[in-house]
Amino acid sequence: MFNGSMVREERVTIPCRGIRLEGLLSLGEALSVKGGMVLCHPHPLYGGDMHNRVIAVSCEAAREEGYATLRFNFRGVGGSEGNYDEGIGEKEDVASAIEFLHSALNRRDVPLSFLGYSFGAWVGLPVAMNDPRVRKVVAISPPLEIYDFSYFKGFKGEKLILAGDRDEWCPLSRLKQWYETLDEPKSLTILEGADHFYSFQSNLITQPLRDFLRMGTSRY
């Protein structure tokens, strides 16, 4: 396993239907990676970008578990071309990022994973759950009070749900009710003291994420 803290990320350009997205790619030791993970940031209109602390911490945790990582800016954010598209074009961004990471790894036997935080979860999960290359998905603080996540029912791949117990956009009562509708295999971790923005609690994400990535992969 490579040491995630010692691995540098390379700036990359991801082609996506006539526009270009900026991203940060870390392949580590490409021949020894356990998997690859695409990570999606929170809402573009409210300051979300690939440098978000939750995304950065998640990237490091994945790399520490031997995963190649690709985080990127949605269209219209930072150096990514295009404009905000209310989640429609952003789904194309996710699909392009998954394809880019798969091609960069250049190994068909490496399983892919997806992680989305808040808006990133809402936009990315429907893409990831329908891509047979993606074996694991992680949803951090899915904003159930704002968006409809009912589409996630019936997905039989491995899934981890993370949320804080003070998250007003993902209240515990609604989260637990939604979680009960999800198929196995699944795991839910409630992070004590964390709100939707993880102002001082982003480090709480590290251990449950690493534990989840250590688990054996399966696919229906």
Secondary structure, DSSP 8 states (H G I E B T S, - for coil): ---GGG---EEEEEEETTEEEEEEEE-SSTTT-SEEEEEE-S-GGGT--TT-HHHHHHHHHHHHTTEEEEEE--TTSTT--S---TTHHHHHHHHHHHHHHHHHHT-TTS-EEEEEETHHHHHHHHHHTT-TTEEEEEEES--TTTS--GGGTT--SEEEEEEETT-TTS-HHHHHHHHHTS-SSEEEEEETT--TT-TTTGGGGHHHHHHHHHS-----
